[in-house]
Amino acid sequence: MHETTGVKVFRVAVITVLAIFTAVPVYVMITSSMKPLRDVQGPFTWWPSEITLAPFVDMWTTVPLASYFINSVMVASAATILSLIIAVFASYAMSRYKFFGRSIFSTTILSTQMFPGVLFLLPLFLIFVNINAATGIQLVGTMGGLIITYLTFSLPFSIWMLAGYFDGIPHELDEAAKVDGCGPVGALVRVVLPAARPGLIAVAIFSFMTSWGEVLFASVMTTEANRTLAVGLQLYSTQSDVYWNQIMAASLVVSIPIVVAFLLLQRNFVAGLTAGGVK
Amino acid sequence: MSVTTVEPPAQKPTVRPQRKNRRPKSSGWWMPYALLAPAVMFVLAIQVLPMVIGICMSFIKLTKAFIANWGSAPAAGLANYSITVDFNSAVGKSLLSSFFVTCGFTVLVVGLSWMLGMAAAVVLQKQFWGRGFIRTLFLIPYALPVYAGIIAWKFMFQKDTGAINHFLFDNLHVGGEKPFWLIGDSSFVAMLIVAIWRLWPFAFLMLMAGLQSIPSEVYEASAVDGAKPWRQWRSITLPMLKPVNVVLILVMFLWTFNDFNTPYVLFGNSQPPAGDLIAFHIYNASFLTWNFGLGAAMSVLLLLFLLLVTGIYLIVVNRRSRRA
Protein backbone atom coordinates (compact mmCIF):
# COMPACT_ATOMS: atom_id res chain seq x y z
CA MET A 1 0.00 0.00 0.00
CA HIS A 2 1.30 3.43 -0.89
CA GLU A 3 1.22 5.98 1.88
CA THR A 4 1.40 9.72 1.55
CA THR A 5 4.04 11.67 3.45
CA GLY A 6 1.31 13.33 5.48
CA VAL A 7 0.15 9.98 6.84
CA LYS A 8 3.69 8.97 7.74
CA VAL A 9 4.44 12.27 9.47
CA PHE A 10 1.18 12.03 11.40
CA ARG A 11 1.98 8.49 12.50
CA VAL A 12 5.50 9.33 13.66
CA ALA A 13 4.28 12.45 15.47
CA VAL A 14 1.47 10.63 17.29
CA ILE A 15 3.67 7.73 18.29
CA THR A 16 6.51 9.98 19.49
CA VAL A 17 4.33 12.28 21.59
CA LEU A 18 2.35 9.45 23.16
CA ALA A 19 5.42 7.30 23.77
CA ILE A 20 7.11 10.14 25.67
CA PHE A 21 3.95 10.95 27.61
CA THR A 22 3.50 7.30 28.56
CA ALA A 23 7.09 6.43 29.30
CA VAL A 24 8.37 9.42 31.30
CA PRO A 25 6.60 8.57 34.58
CA VAL A 26 7.66 4.94 34.21
CA TYR A 27 11.24 6.06 33.54
CA VAL A 28 11.18 8.39 36.57
CA MET A 29 9.80 5.57 38.71
CA ILE A 30 12.52 3.16 37.66
CA THR A 31 15.51 5.54 37.90
CA SER A 32 14.35 7.13 41.16
CA SER A 33 13.99 3.73 42.77
CA MET A 34 17.75 3.29 42.31
CA LYS A 35 18.77 6.67 43.71
CA PRO A 36 20.32 7.29 47.13
CA LEU A 37 18.16 9.35 49.47
CA ARG A 38 20.12 12.60 48.94
CA ASP A 39 19.25 12.50 45.23
CA VAL A 40 15.51 12.52 45.81
CA GLN A 41 15.71 15.14 48.55
CA GLY A 42 17.67 17.61 46.42
CA PRO A 43 16.86 18.98 42.95
CA PHE A 44 15.65 16.38 40.49
CA THR A 45 18.16 14.64 38.23
CA TRP A 46 17.38 12.46 35.24
CA TRP A 47 20.05 9.94 36.25
CA PRO A 48 21.09 8.73 39.74
CA SER A 49 24.36 10.16 41.09
CA GLU A 50 25.14 6.58 42.03
CA ILE A 51 23.08 3.51 41.36
CA THR A 52 22.03 1.76 44.55
CA LEU A 53 19.63 -1.04 45.28
CA ALA A 54 19.30 0.01 48.92
CA PRO A 55 15.74 1.37 48.48
CA PHE A 56 14.60 -2.12 47.44
CA VAL A 57 16.03 -3.47 50.69
CA ASP A 58 14.96 -0.67 53.03
CA MET A 59 11.40 -0.40 51.76
CA TRP A 60 10.40 -3.62 53.53
CA THR A 61 11.28 -2.19 56.95
CA THR A 62 10.08 1.43 56.62
CA VAL A 63 6.51 0.12 56.46
CA PRO A 64 5.45 -3.54 56.74
CA LEU A 65 5.18 -3.83 52.99
CA ALA A 66 5.39 -7.63 52.91
CA SER A 67 2.25 -8.10 54.97
CA TYR A 68 0.36 -5.53 52.83
CA PHE A 69 1.55 -7.36 49.77
CA ILE A 70 0.29 -10.71 51.07
CA ASN A 71 -3.04 -9.14 52.06
CA SER A 72 -3.45 -7.66 48.59
CA VAL A 73 -2.61 -10.94 46.90
CA MET A 74 -5.12 -12.84 49.02
CA VAL A 75 -7.91 -10.31 48.67
CA ALA A 76 -7.45 -9.86 44.92
CA SER A 77 -7.12 -13.61 44.23
CA ALA A 78 -10.15 -14.57 46.27
CA ALA A 79 -12.26 -11.77 44.78
CA THR A 80 -11.16 -12.75 41.27
CA ILE A 81 -11.94 -16.44 41.65
CA LEU A 82 -15.34 -15.85 43.23
CA SER A 83 -16.28 -13.14 40.77
CA LEU A 84 -15.24 -15.33 37.85
CA ILE A 85 -17.37 -18.25 39.02
CA ILE A 86 -20.40 -16.04 39.62
CA ALA A 87 -19.93 -14.22 36.31
CA VAL A 88 -19.66 -17.50 34.38
CA PHE A 89 -23.05 -18.72 35.61
CA ALA A 90 -24.73 -15.36 35.12
CA SER A 91 -23.32 -14.85 31.62
CA TYR A 92 -24.30 -18.35 30.62
CA ALA A 93 -27.88 -17.59 31.63
CA MET A 94 -27.75 -14.28 29.74
CA SER A 95 -26.32 -15.87 26.63
CA ARG A 96 -28.33 -19.10 26.42
CA TYR A 97 -31.74 -18.42 27.93
CA LYS A 98 -34.65 -16.13 27.24
CA PHE A 99 -36.45 -15.47 30.48
CA PHE A 100 -38.62 -12.95 32.23
CA GLY A 101 -36.52 -10.22 33.86
CA ARG A 102 -33.58 -10.61 31.53
CA SER A 103 -33.51 -7.00 30.39
CA ILE A 104 -34.17 -5.70 33.91
CA PHE A 105 -31.15 -7.64 35.09
CA SER A 106 -28.85 -6.36 32.38
CA THR A 107 -29.98 -2.76 32.90
CA THR A 108 -29.55 -2.94 36.65
CA ILE A 109 -26.15 -4.52 36.44
CA LEU A 110 -24.85 -1.92 34.00
CA SER A 111 -26.35 0.96 35.94
CA THR A 112 -24.32 0.01 39.00
CA GLN A 113 -21.43 1.62 37.11
CA MET A 114 -23.19 4.89 37.81
CA PHE A 115 -23.33 4.58 41.59
CA PRO A 116 -20.97 6.98 43.28
CA GLY A 117 -18.80 4.84 45.56
CA VAL A 118 -19.11 7.36 48.36
CA LEU A 119 -22.89 6.85 48.43
CA PHE A 120 -22.78 3.20 49.41
CA LEU A 121 -19.45 3.20 51.21
CA LEU A 122 -20.75 4.28 54.59
CA PRO A 123 -24.03 2.27 54.54
CA LEU A 124 -22.04 -0.82 53.59
CA PHE A 125 -19.65 -0.14 56.44
CA LEU A 126 -22.59 0.16 58.84
CA ILE A 127 -24.16 -3.04 57.50
CA PHE A 128 -20.90 -4.89 58.11
CA VAL A 129 -20.71 -3.49 61.64
CA ASN A 130 -24.29 -4.55 62.34
CA ILE A 131 -23.74 -8.03 60.93
CA ASN A 132 -20.82 -8.32 63.28
CA ALA A 133 -22.96 -7.25 66.24
CA ALA A 134 -25.79 -9.62 65.30
CA THR A 135 -23.94 -12.75 64.24
CA GLY A 136 -20.34 -12.34 65.29
CA ILE A 137 -19.08 -12.60 61.70
CA GLN A 138 -16.38 -9.99 61.47
CA LEU A 139 -16.29 -8.20 58.10
CA VAL A 140 -14.56 -4.94 58.94
CA GLY A 141 -10.86 -5.31 59.58
CA THR A 142 -10.82 -8.77 58.01
CA MET A 143 -10.39 -9.80 54.42
CA GLY A 144 -13.89 -11.21 54.01
CA GLY A 145 -15.54 -7.82 53.80
CA LEU A 146 -13.12 -6.52 51.21
CA ILE A 147 -13.36 -9.70 49.15
CA ILE A 148 -17.13 -9.67 48.82
CA THR A 149 -17.09 -5.93 48.14
CA TYR A 150 -14.50 -6.16 45.41
CA LEU A 151 -16.09 -9.10 43.68
CA THR A 152 -19.19 -7.02 43.03
CA PHE A 153 -17.11 -4.23 41.48
CA SER A 154 -15.84 -6.36 38.64
CA LEU A 155 -19.07 -8.38 38.16
CA PRO A 156 -20.95 -6.03 35.79
CA PHE A 157 -18.14 -5.66 33.29
CA SER A 158 -17.23 -9.36 33.59
CA ILE A 159 -20.79 -10.51 32.91
CA TRP A 160 -21.11 -8.14 29.97
CA MET A 161 -17.84 -9.28 28.44
CA LEU A 162 -18.37 -13.02 29.06
CA ALA A 163 -21.95 -13.02 27.79
CA GLY A 164 -20.67 -11.56 24.54
CA TYR A 165 -17.98 -14.19 24.43
CA PHE A 166 -20.45 -17.02 25.03
CA ASP A 167 -22.69 -15.64 22.27
CA GLY A 168 -19.84 -16.27 19.87
CA ILE A 169 -19.71 -19.96 20.79
CA PRO A 170 -22.21 -21.91 18.65
CA HIS A 171 -25.26 -23.23 20.48
CA GLU A 172 -24.82 -26.52 18.62
CA LEU A 173 -21.89 -27.29 20.94
CA ASP A 174 -24.16 -27.23 24.01
CA GLU A 175 -26.84 -29.16 22.15
CA ALA A 176 -24.35 -31.85 21.23
CA ALA A 177 -23.21 -32.11 24.84
CA LYS A 178 -26.81 -32.40 25.99
CA VAL A 179 -27.46 -35.16 23.48
CA ASP A 180 -24.49 -36.93 25.02
CA GLY A 181 -26.18 -36.75 28.39
CA CYS A 182 -24.85 -33.57 29.97
CA GLY A 183 -27.12 -31.27 31.93
CA PRO A 184 -26.96 -27.53 31.32
CA VAL A 185 -24.24 -27.11 33.94
CA GLY A 186 -22.36 -30.09 32.52
CA ALA A 187 -22.52 -28.56 29.04
CA LEU A 188 -21.27 -25.27 30.44
CA VAL A 189 -18.37 -26.77 32.33
CA ARG A 190 -17.27 -29.39 29.81
CA VAL A 191 -17.92 -27.70 26.48
CA VAL A 192 -18.50 -23.97 26.72
CA LEU A 193 -15.83 -23.05 29.27
CA PRO A 194 -12.93 -24.72 27.46
CA ALA A 195 -13.98 -22.92 24.27
CA ALA A 196 -14.19 -19.61 26.13
CA ARG A 197 -10.73 -19.74 27.68
CA PRO A 198 -9.43 -16.46 26.21
CA GLY A 199 -12.52 -14.66 27.46
CA LEU A 200 -12.16 -16.19 30.92
CA ILE A 201 -8.54 -15.10 31.12
CA ALA A 202 -9.45 -11.58 30.06
CA VAL A 203 -12.17 -11.35 32.69
CA ALA A 204 -9.87 -12.75 35.37
CA ILE A 205 -7.19 -10.14 34.59
CA PHE A 206 -9.78 -7.40 34.69
CA SER A 207 -11.14 -8.54 38.08
CA PHE A 208 -7.70 -8.88 39.55
CA MET A 209 -6.66 -5.43 38.39
CA THR A 210 -9.84 -3.91 39.79
CA SER A 211 -9.26 -5.37 43.23
CA TRP A 212 -5.52 -4.75 43.22
CA GLY A 213 -5.94 -1.05 42.49
CA GLU A 214 -9.02 -0.10 44.52
CA VAL A 215 -8.35 2.76 46.94
CA LEU A 216 -11.58 4.23 48.35
CA PHE A 217 -13.06 1.19 50.10
CA ALA A 218 -9.63 -0.02 51.14
CA SER A 219 -9.03 3.27 52.92
CA VAL A 220 -12.14 2.89 55.06
CA MET A 221 -12.61 -0.87 55.48
CA THR A 222 -9.10 -1.85 56.43
CA THR A 223 -7.40 -1.70 59.79
CA GLU A 224 -3.80 -2.44 60.66
CA ALA A 225 -4.59 -6.17 60.47
CA ASN A 226 -5.75 -6.33 56.86
CA ARG A 227 -4.28 -3.24 55.23
CA THR A 228 -3.71 -3.65 51.50
CA LEU A 229 -1.12 -2.06 49.23
CA ALA A 230 -3.50 0.67 48.06
CA VAL A 231 -3.42 2.15 51.55
CA GLY A 232 -0.07 0.81 52.65
CA LEU A 233 1.91 2.57 49.95
CA GLN A 234 0.71 5.94 51.16
CA LEU A 235 2.19 5.34 54.59
CA TYR A 236 5.67 6.05 53.24
CA SER A 237 4.82 9.73 52.90
CA THR A 238 3.53 10.02 56.46
CA GLN A 239 6.98 9.15 57.81
CA SER A 240 9.08 12.06 59.09
CA ASP A 241 11.25 11.96 55.96
CA VAL A 242 9.59 11.36 52.62
CA TYR A 243 11.57 8.46 51.20
CA TRP A 244 10.68 9.02 47.55
CA ASN A 245 13.27 6.50 46.40
CA GLN A 246 11.66 3.81 48.55
CA ILE A 247 8.17 4.85 47.45
CA MET A 248 9.22 4.48 43.82
CA ALA A 249 10.88 1.12 44.54
CA ALA A 250 7.76 -0.13 46.31
CA SER A 251 5.48 1.15 43.54
CA LEU A 252 7.64 -0.67 41.04
CA VAL A 253 7.57 -3.92 42.97
CA VAL A 254 3.80 -3.91 43.46
CA SER A 255 3.27 -3.04 39.80
CA ILE A 256 5.54 -5.56 38.13
CA PRO A 257 3.45 -8.72 38.64
CA ILE A 258 0.24 -7.15 37.43
CA VAL A 259 1.81 -5.25 34.52
CA VAL A 260 3.66 -8.31 33.30
CA ALA A 261 0.55 -10.47 33.56
CA PHE A 262 -1.52 -7.91 31.72
CA LEU A 263 0.99 -7.34 28.96
CA LEU A 264 1.54 -11.06 28.40
CA LEU A 265 -2.19 -11.67 28.18
CA GLN A 266 -3.18 -8.47 26.38
CA ARG A 267 -4.16 -10.43 23.27
CA ASN A 268 -6.76 -12.30 25.27
CA PHE A 269 -7.98 -9.03 26.63
CA VAL A 270 -8.44 -7.50 23.20
CA ALA A 271 -10.10 -10.71 21.97
CA GLY A 272 -12.43 -10.62 24.98
CA LEU A 273 -13.36 -7.02 24.27
CA THR A 274 -13.95 -7.72 20.61
CA ALA A 275 -16.25 -10.62 21.46
CA GLY A 276 -18.06 -8.63 24.14
CA GLY A 277 -20.26 -5.65 23.47
CA VAL A 278 -17.60 -4.12 21.24
CA LYS A 279 -18.88 -5.29 17.90
CA MET B 1 -29.76 -30.91 11.52
CA SER B 2 -32.80 -31.45 9.33
CA VAL B 3 -34.47 -28.39 7.88
CA THR B 4 -38.19 -28.35 7.17
CA THR B 5 -38.75 -27.44 3.59
CA VAL B 6 -41.78 -25.19 3.72
CA GLU B 7 -40.23 -22.07 5.22
CA PRO B 8 -37.10 -20.31 4.01
CA PRO B 9 -34.18 -21.82 5.88
CA ALA B 10 -32.58 -18.43 6.45
CA GLN B 11 -35.06 -17.57 9.18
CA LYS B 12 -35.30 -20.93 10.78
CA PRO B 13 -32.05 -21.29 12.65
CA THR B 14 -32.46 -17.96 14.43
CA VAL B 15 -35.92 -18.78 15.70
CA ARG B 16 -35.52 -22.44 16.54
CA PRO B 17 -32.74 -22.43 19.14
CA GLN B 18 -34.46 -19.75 21.17
CA ARG B 19 -37.64 -21.76 21.30
CA LYS B 20 -35.71 -24.77 22.39
CA ASN B 21 -33.85 -22.85 25.05
CA ARG B 22 -36.99 -21.42 26.47
CA ARG B 23 -37.94 -24.86 27.65
CA PRO B 24 -34.91 -27.11 27.68
CA LYS B 25 -35.89 -30.72 28.20
CA SER B 26 -33.40 -31.45 30.94
CA SER B 27 -34.16 -28.49 33.16
CA GLY B 28 -37.02 -26.36 34.35
CA TRP B 29 -37.90 -22.71 33.88
CA TRP B 30 -35.94 -21.92 37.04
CA MET B 31 -32.60 -22.75 35.48
CA PRO B 32 -31.62 -19.22 34.33
CA TYR B 33 -32.74 -17.81 37.67
CA ALA B 34 -30.63 -20.31 39.55
CA LEU B 35 -27.66 -19.38 37.39
CA LEU B 36 -28.22 -15.68 38.01
CA ALA B 37 -28.97 -15.99 41.71
CA PRO B 38 -25.43 -15.60 43.07
CA ALA B 39 -24.74 -12.51 40.96
CA VAL B 40 -28.06 -10.93 41.87
CA MET B 41 -27.57 -11.71 45.54
CA PHE B 42 -24.15 -10.12 45.76
CA VAL B 43 -25.01 -7.04 43.72
CA LEU B 44 -28.17 -6.52 45.80
CA ALA B 45 -26.37 -7.00 49.11
CA ILE B 46 -23.23 -5.00 48.39
CA GLN B 47 -24.42 -2.28 46.04
CA VAL B 48 -28.19 -1.86 45.80
CA LEU B 49 -29.16 -2.33 49.44
CA PRO B 50 -26.43 0.00 50.79
CA MET B 51 -27.43 2.54 48.20
CA VAL B 52 -31.06 2.44 49.31
CA ILE B 53 -29.90 2.83 52.91
CA GLY B 54 -27.71 5.69 51.77
CA ILE B 55 -30.72 7.41 50.24
CA CYS B 56 -32.61 6.94 53.53
CA MET B 57 -29.64 8.36 55.41
CA SER B 58 -29.91 11.56 53.43
CA PHE B 59 -33.24 12.21 55.18
CA ILE B 60 -31.97 11.84 58.74
CA LYS B 61 -29.78 14.01 60.87
CA LEU B 62 -26.89 11.59 60.99
CA THR B 63 -24.13 13.52 62.69
CA LYS B 64 -21.25 12.52 64.94
CA ALA B 65 -23.56 12.21 67.94
CA PHE B 66 -25.65 9.46 66.35
CA ILE B 67 -23.09 7.50 64.42
CA ALA B 68 -22.78 4.69 66.98
CA ASN B 69 -26.53 4.40 67.25
CA TRP B 70 -27.70 5.57 63.90
CA GLY B 71 -31.19 4.11 64.19
CA SER B 72 -32.11 6.78 66.69
CA ALA B 73 -30.95 9.76 64.63
CA PRO B 74 -33.82 12.24 64.29
CA ALA B 75 -35.59 12.71 60.99
CA ALA B 76 -34.39 15.71 59.07
CA GLY B 77 -36.89 15.82 56.25
CA LEU B 78 -35.32 17.73 53.44
CA ALA B 79 -33.04 19.73 55.76
CA ASN B 80 -29.87 18.09 54.47
CA TYR B 81 -30.88 18.89 50.92
CA SER B 82 -31.78 22.49 51.65
CA ILE B 83 -28.37 23.04 53.28
CA THR B 84 -26.69 21.41 50.28
CA VAL B 85 -28.41 23.51 47.64
CA ASP B 86 -28.29 26.78 49.57
CA PHE B 87 -25.61 28.35 47.45
CA ASN B 88 -25.24 31.35 49.75
CA SER B 89 -23.98 29.17 52.58
CA ALA B 90 -20.40 27.93 52.76
CA VAL B 91 -21.44 24.28 52.30
CA GLY B 92 -23.53 24.97 49.21
CA LYS B 93 -21.01 27.33 47.66
CA SER B 94 -18.11 24.91 47.94
CA LEU B 95 -20.28 22.06 46.61
CA LEU B 96 -21.28 24.17 43.61
CA SER B 97 -17.69 25.11 42.85
CA SER B 98 -16.66 21.47 43.22
CA PHE B 99 -19.43 20.54 40.79
CA PHE B 100 -18.19 23.01 38.17
CA VAL B 101 -14.59 21.89 38.61
CA THR B 102 -15.74 18.29 38.09
CA CYS B 103 -17.73 19.19 34.96
CA GLY B 104 -14.75 20.97 33.37
CA PHE B 105 -12.43 18.17 34.42
CA THR B 106 -14.71 15.47 32.99
CA VAL B 107 -15.23 17.18 29.63
CA LEU B 108 -11.49 17.75 29.18
CA VAL B 109 -10.39 14.32 30.39
CA VAL B 110 -12.95 12.34 28.38
CA GLY B 111 -12.50 14.47 25.26
CA LEU B 112 -8.71 14.45 25.23
CA SER B 113 -8.45 10.78 26.25
CA TRP B 114 -10.79 9.82 23.44
CA MET B 115 -8.79 11.87 20.92
CA LEU B 116 -5.46 10.39 22.01
CA GLY B 117 -6.90 6.88 22.08
CA MET B 118 -8.41 7.31 18.64
CA ALA B 119 -5.20 8.76 17.15
CA ALA B 120 -3.14 5.91 18.56
CA ALA B 121 -5.62 3.21 17.48
CA VAL B 122 -5.79 4.55 13.91
CA VAL B 123 -2.03 4.98 13.65
CA LEU B 124 -1.45 1.41 14.85
CA GLN B 125 -4.14 -0.06 12.63
CA LYS B 126 -1.71 -1.14 9.93
CA GLN B 127 1.10 -3.62 10.48
CA PHE B 128 4.59 -2.11 10.68
CA TRP B 129 7.87 -2.95 12.33
CA GLY B 130 7.73 -2.37 16.11
CA ARG B 131 3.95 -2.14 16.29
CA GLY B 132 3.62 -4.77 19.02
CA PHE B 133 6.18 -3.00 21.16
CA ILE B 134 4.50 0.41 20.81
CA ARG B 135 1.11 -1.08 21.62
CA THR B 136 2.49 -2.75 24.74
CA LEU B 137 4.12 0.51 25.83
CA PHE B 138 0.86 2.43 25.40
CA LEU B 139 -1.03 -0.03 27.59
CA ILE B 140 1.33 0.28 30.58
CA PRO B 141 -0.48 3.19 32.29
CA TYR B 142 -3.71 1.18 32.19
CA ALA B 143 -2.03 -1.94 33.56
CA LEU B 144 -0.30 -0.14 36.43
CA PRO B 145 -2.19 -0.17 39.72
CA VAL B 146 -4.04 3.15 40.04
CA TYR B 147 -2.10 4.40 43.05
CA ALA B 148 1.34 3.43 41.70
CA GLY B 149 0.91 5.55 38.59
CA ILE B 150 -0.51 8.51 40.49
CA ILE B 151 2.25 8.36 43.12
CA ALA B 152 4.89 8.51 40.37
CA TRP B 153 3.22 11.66 39.04
CA LYS B 154 2.98 13.08 42.54
CA PHE B 155 6.75 12.77 42.82
CA MET B 156 7.20 14.40 39.42
CA PHE B 157 4.99 17.32 40.41
CA GLN B 158 6.96 18.18 43.58
CA LYS B 159 8.00 21.85 43.51
CA ASP B 160 11.72 21.59 44.29
CA THR B 161 12.52 17.91 43.82
CA GLY B 162 10.17 17.05 40.96
CA ALA B 163 10.86 16.24 37.33
CA ILE B 164 8.31 18.65 35.81
CA ASN B 165 9.78 21.83 37.28
CA HIS B 166 13.30 20.55 36.62
CA PHE B 167 12.44 20.00 32.97
CA LEU B 168 10.68 23.36 32.53
CA PHE B 169 13.09 25.59 34.46
CA ASP B 170 16.46 23.82 34.39
CA ASN B 171 16.30 22.07 31.00
CA LEU B 172 14.11 24.45 28.99
CA HIS B 173 15.07 27.57 31.00
CA VAL B 174 11.55 28.97 31.20
CA GLY B 175 11.85 32.18 33.22
CA GLY B 176 10.07 32.98 36.46
CA GLU B 177 9.30 31.24 39.72
CA LYS B 178 8.85 27.49 39.95
CA PRO B 179 5.14 26.92 40.62
CA PHE B 180 3.55 24.63 43.17
CA TRP B 181 1.73 21.99 41.14
CA LEU B 182 -0.20 20.32 43.92
CA ILE B 183 -1.38 23.47 45.70
CA GLY B 184 -3.46 26.31 44.26
CA ASP B 185 -4.83 26.67 40.77
CA SER B 186 -2.11 24.62 39.03
CA SER B 187 -3.45 21.56 40.80
CA PHE B 188 -6.25 21.40 38.23
CA VAL B 189 -3.70 21.04 35.43
CA ALA B 190 -1.73 18.44 37.39
CA MET B 191 -4.88 16.42 38.06
CA LEU B 192 -5.93 16.69 34.42
CA ILE B 193 -2.60 15.39 33.12
CA VAL B 194 -2.59 12.44 35.53
CA ALA B 195 -6.19 11.50 34.76
CA ILE B 196 -5.64 11.62 31.00
CA TRP B 197 -2.46 9.60 31.35
CA ARG B 198 -4.45 6.92 33.19
CA LEU B 199 -7.55 6.93 31.01
CA TRP B 200 -6.44 7.29 27.39
CA PRO B 201 -4.99 3.74 27.14
CA PHE B 202 -8.45 2.41 27.96
CA ALA B 203 -9.93 4.36 25.04
CA PHE B 204 -7.07 3.08 22.90
CA LEU B 205 -7.74 -0.50 23.95
CA MET B 206 -11.48 -0.35 23.25
CA LEU B 207 -11.06 1.47 19.92
CA MET B 208 -8.32 -0.91 18.86
CA ALA B 209 -10.63 -3.86 19.58
CA GLY B 210 -13.38 -2.10 17.64
CA LEU B 211 -11.15 -1.38 14.64
CA GLN B 212 -10.36 -5.08 14.29
CA SER B 213 -13.93 -5.74 13.24
CA ILE B 214 -13.74 -3.34 10.26
CA PRO B 215 -12.74 -5.40 7.21
CA SER B 216 -9.75 -3.98 5.34
CA GLU B 217 -11.62 -4.43 2.02
CA VAL B 218 -13.74 -1.42 2.91
CA TYR B 219 -10.64 0.76 3.06
CA GLU B 220 -9.21 -0.71 -0.10
CA ALA B 221 -12.44 -0.12 -1.99
CA SER B 222 -12.66 3.48 -0.83
CA ALA B 223 -9.01 4.06 -1.71
CA VAL B 224 -9.75 2.87 -5.23
CA ASP B 225 -12.49 5.48 -5.34
CA GLY B 226 -9.91 8.09 -4.39
CA ALA B 227 -10.76 8.67 -0.72
CA LYS B 228 -8.01 10.41 1.26
CA PRO B 229 -7.11 9.14 4.76
CA TRP B 230 -9.01 11.92 6.52
CA ARG B 231 -12.08 11.19 4.43
CA GLN B 232 -11.73 7.46 5.12
CA TRP B 233 -11.60 8.12 8.84
CA ARG B 234 -14.66 10.32 8.75
CA SER B 235 -16.77 8.18 6.43
CA ILE B 236 -15.71 4.65 7.40
CA THR B 237 -13.87 4.45 10.69
CA LEU B 238 -16.01 6.82 12.71
CA PRO B 239 -19.44 5.48 11.67
CA MET B 240 -18.35 1.86 12.04
CA LEU B 241 -16.96 2.51 15.50
CA LYS B 242 -20.18 4.12 16.65
CA PRO B 243 -21.41 1.23 18.82
CA VAL B 244 -18.03 1.17 20.57
CA ASN B 245 -18.01 4.93 21.00
CA VAL B 246 -21.47 5.03 22.54
CA VAL B 247 -20.44 2.66 25.33
CA LEU B 248 -16.88 3.97 25.62
CA ILE B 249 -17.79 7.62 26.08
CA LEU B 250 -20.54 6.82 28.57
CA VAL B 251 -18.31 4.60 30.67
CA MET B 252 -15.43 7.09 30.59
CA PHE B 253 -17.82 9.88 31.56
CA LEU B 254 -19.18 7.95 34.56
CA TRP B 255 -15.74 6.86 35.76
CA THR B 256 -14.25 10.33 35.42
CA PHE B 257 -17.14 12.12 37.05
CA ASN B 258 -16.93 9.73 40.00
CA ASP B 259 -13.12 9.83 40.08
CA PHE B 260 -11.89 9.69 43.64
CA ASN B 261 -8.46 8.11 43.28
CA THR B 262 -6.71 10.87 41.36
CA PRO B 263 -7.31 13.74 43.81
CA TYR B 264 -7.09 11.45 46.85
CA VAL B 265 -3.66 10.04 46.04
CA LEU B 266 -2.36 13.25 44.46
CA PHE B 267 -3.42 15.72 47.14
CA GLY B 268 -3.98 13.60 50.27
CA ASN B 269 -5.21 15.74 53.12
CA SER B 270 -4.66 19.09 51.46
CA GLN B 271 -7.64 19.87 49.26
CA PRO B 272 -6.93 22.62 46.76
CA PRO B 273 -10.27 24.06 45.56
CA ALA B 274 -9.11 23.75 41.95
CA GLY B 275 -8.60 20.01 42.46
CA ASP B 276 -11.72 19.39 44.50
CA LEU B 277 -13.53 16.75 42.44
CA ILE B 278 -17.02 15.96 43.64
CA ALA B 279 -16.39 12.43 44.90
CA PHE B 280 -13.37 13.69 46.85
CA HIS B 281 -15.46 16.61 48.12
CA ILE B 282 -18.24 14.35 49.39
CA TYR B 283 -15.77 11.96 50.99
CA ASN B 284 -14.16 14.83 52.88
CA ALA B 285 -17.51 16.39 53.76
CA SER B 286 -18.62 13.05 55.26
CA PHE B 287 -15.51 11.73 56.91
CA LEU B 288 -13.82 14.91 58.12
CA THR B 289 -16.91 16.46 59.69
CA TRP B 290 -18.66 13.13 60.39
CA ASN B 291 -21.88 14.62 59.05
CA PHE B 292 -22.98 11.61 57.07
CA GLY B 293 -26.55 12.78 56.48
CA LEU B 294 -25.23 15.77 54.59
CA GLY B 295 -22.74 13.65 52.67
CA ALA B 296 -25.50 11.23 51.73
CA ALA B 297 -27.68 14.09 50.46
CA MET B 298 -24.81 15.28 48.26
CA SER B 299 -24.27 11.75 46.93
CA VAL B 300 -27.96 11.40 46.08
CA LEU B 301 -27.85 14.68 44.15
CA LEU B 302 -24.76 13.42 42.33
CA LEU B 303 -26.54 10.17 41.47
CA LEU B 304 -29.60 12.05 40.18
CA PHE B 305 -27.38 14.24 38.02
CA LEU B 306 -25.59 11.21 36.55
CA LEU B 307 -28.93 9.47 35.90
CA LEU B 308 -30.22 12.56 34.12
CA VAL B 309 -27.14 12.98 31.94
CA THR B 310 -27.02 9.27 31.11
CA GLY B 311 -30.72 9.26 30.24
CA ILE B 312 -30.44 12.27 27.94
CA TYR B 313 -27.31 10.86 26.35
CA LEU B 314 -28.92 7.52 25.58
CA ILE B 315 -32.08 9.14 24.20
CA VAL B 316 -30.08 11.48 21.94
CA VAL B 317 -27.83 8.68 20.73
CA ASN B 318 -30.74 6.34 20.01
CA ARG B 319 -32.76 9.00 18.22
CA ARG B 320 -29.82 9.90 16.01
CA SER B 321 -29.21 6.31 15.05
CA ARG B 322 -32.89 5.85 14.22
CA ARG B 323 -32.84 8.89 11.98
CA ALA B 324 -29.68 7.78 10.22
Interface residues (C-beta under 8 A of the other chain):
Chain A: M1 T4 G6 V7 F10 R11 V14 I15 L18 A19 F21 T22 A23 V24 P25 V26 V28 M29 S32 V40 Q41 G42 P43 F44 T45 W46 I85 I86 A87 F89 A90 Y92 A93 M94 R96 Y97 K98 F99 G101 R102 F105 T108 I109 T112 Q113 M114 F115 P116 G117 V118 L119 F120 L121 L122 P123 L124 L126 I127 I148 T149 L151 T152 L155 P156 I159 H171 E172 E175 K178 G183 P184 M209 W212 G213 E214 V215 L216 S219 V220 L229 A230 L233 Q234 S237 W244 I247 M248 S251 L252 V254 S255 I258 V259 F262 L263 Q266 F269 V270 L273 T274 G277 V278 K279
Chain B: M1 P17 Q18 K20 N21 R22 P24 K25 S26 S27 W29 M31 P32 Y33 L35 L36 P38 A39 V40 F42 V43 A45 I46 Q47 V48 L49 P50 M51 I53 G54 I55 M57 W70 L116 A119 A120 V123 K126 I134 R135 T136 L137 F138 L139 I140 P141 Y142 A143 L144 P145 V146 Y147 A148 G149 I151 A152 W153 F155 M156 Q158 D160 T161 G162 A163 N165 H166 D170 W197 P201 L205 M206 M208 A209 G210 Q212 S213 A223 P229 P243 V244 V247 V251 L254 W255 N258 F260 N261 Y264 V265 G268 A279 I282 Y283 S286 F287 F292 G295 A296 S299 V300 L302 L303 L306 L307 T310
